[in-house]
Amino acid sequence: MKETDLYRIWEYGLLQPNLQTLDQKQLRIFNPGTRNHLSGPDYSNARIAFDGHTWAGQVEIHVKSSDWFRHGHHHDPSYQSIVLHVVYDQDKTIPELEQRGIPTLELKSYLPEQSLSAHSALDAKLSIPCSRQIDQVPSSIWEDWKLDLLNQRLKRKSERIERWLVSGNYDWGQVFHIAMARSLGYSSNGEAMEQLANRVPIQWIRRSRATLEEVQAWFLGASGWLDHLSDSPQKQRYITLFQYAQRKYSIVPIEKKVWKSGGVRPENSPIHRILQCAEIAHHWSGKPLLDMSSELDLDDWVSFFLGSGSYSKSLKSHLLINAWVPILYCFRLYQHGKVSNSVFQEFFQLPAELNRITKRWKKLAMPLTHAGDSQAILELEEHYCSQKKCLFCSSGKYLLHK
């Protein structure tokens, strides 16, 4: 066992949450601190809490507590300011730390030696820490875990949808409007498109019976992109239409800096997606919303919102995965307090998403056969792998305790 193994476990948060120091204090780690590669304690600027009282300072880590003496720390004044001593094995008491009331965390009871070797095999520097061992995890564990991850992702999205519902006076039409706008913005401009849908709500389009040109003008003006169009008679027409709506509805355009246009593919450029969103909103705004309590095919939703528009299959799948099916999940949860497995079946009918994250997992021979798989992997990467929460991941727990 090496100190570097303990550094990695400490630094990447690979410890269970319910920790207790040797003097029976409940320990919570907010920030492990910054690794010190020079002389002095191992970590500085750590933020931790003992029994709810937060401390900030330095942390020293050893395999055995007796290393404190072996390394000569008892003669070094720079070690007198530590707030926590972390050891794997408390083989010797440190009188000066006890006298100053400096707690010690012993890891032996939390990390059996066999699991420590497994920790060493998990490389936290990798984007997927278990990538070198992933083939050792039984498929049955993976299948159950992916279903759990999909449910977690839908619940996370459902919480956001509920906030939209409350802020939109429980208008499910506005919720669909926001969800589609956000989805059309993808990861680069999702937040900006959500703002746009709130500045030009579906109710305005519905009540005014606006033409497509009017809706396009409203969206372009509210987005802040209208002035950036090339000069043309159409631009002047848009400006006239937007100025009228701006006076009527007191529309405040979004600041240009909110949008991301650099490095974005042409099909994902803000203006293209804004006009696309306007076209979709105009198409369905004049129709009564479909009955969400009835069992409808996915094709029914595509037809309702997109009609016969020339949209790609990938865009239709993207909207189903990120807007329509999550809203149906939220609606059923909101109405009945629970959701049947039929929502998952809707994901299983859709193709798996292909992006930089799912491509990385496919290289590890991870089967991604439908959207349920790809959504699960996105949840895993964003909320477990990137945060090095191996102890909370079914795959990580299996590898650490096998």
Buried (B, 14 or more C-beta within 10 A) or exposed (E): BEEEBBBBBBBBBBBEEEBBBBEEBEBBBEEBBEEBEEEBBBBBEBBBBBEEEEEEBBBBBBBBBBBBEEEEBEEEEEBBEBBBBBBBBBBBEBEEBEEEEBBBBBBEEBBEEEBBEBBBEBBBEEEBBBBEBBEEBEEEEBEEBBBBBBBBBBBBBBEBBBEBBEEBEEBBBBBBBBBBBBBBBBEBBBBBBBBBBBBBBBBBBBEBEBEEBBBBBBBBBBBBBBEBBEEEEEBEBBBEBBBEBBEEBEBEBBEBEBBBBEEBEEEBBBBBBBBBBBBBBBBBBEEEEBEBEEEBEBEEBBEBBBEEEEBEEEBBBBBBBBBBBBBBBBBBBBEEEEBEEEBBEBBEBBBBBEEEBBEBBBEEEBEBEBBBBBBBBBBBBEBBBEEBBBBBBBBBBBBBEE
